[in-house]
């Protein structure tokens, strides 16, 4: 079977077209932070998952609460290994009358800031078990092409969980 030189040239051009624009140095667009971004931000602070005896995790907003849809998606993405509850006020889950002011139900309280819509995607995450066991971090997220990941994590002074005496 003989091919016409024009057909071979057309075939060569058509095979290169899908790659046109791939080498222009532009990165693919980064999606807006969503529930998956919040899961990436809090995962390093979650207790070890245990489907048989799920650790209690309370999540409270640092400023404005996440949408109900995001809350539900976060709970689903974290999975069955944790008992996650969103609360409006961090103090609602701290036993102010107990010694050391622990989180109720031997739980963990995560106070979560908002991830900005534009980079850098930095969010504050505070972890609180009791007065003697709390920490805070600034977490910077990056989009890895198909998922959110933690790029850096910087320890800062806790300030979100304040229980009046």
Secondary structure, DSSP 8 states (H G I E B T S, - for coil): ----HHHHHHHHHHHHHTTTTTTS----------HHHHHHHHHTTS----SSS-EEEEEEESSS---HHHHHHHHHHH-TTEEEEEES-GGGGB-TTSTT--BGGG-EEEEE----SSSSEEEEEEEEEETTEEEEEEEEEEE-SSSEEEEEEEEE---S-----
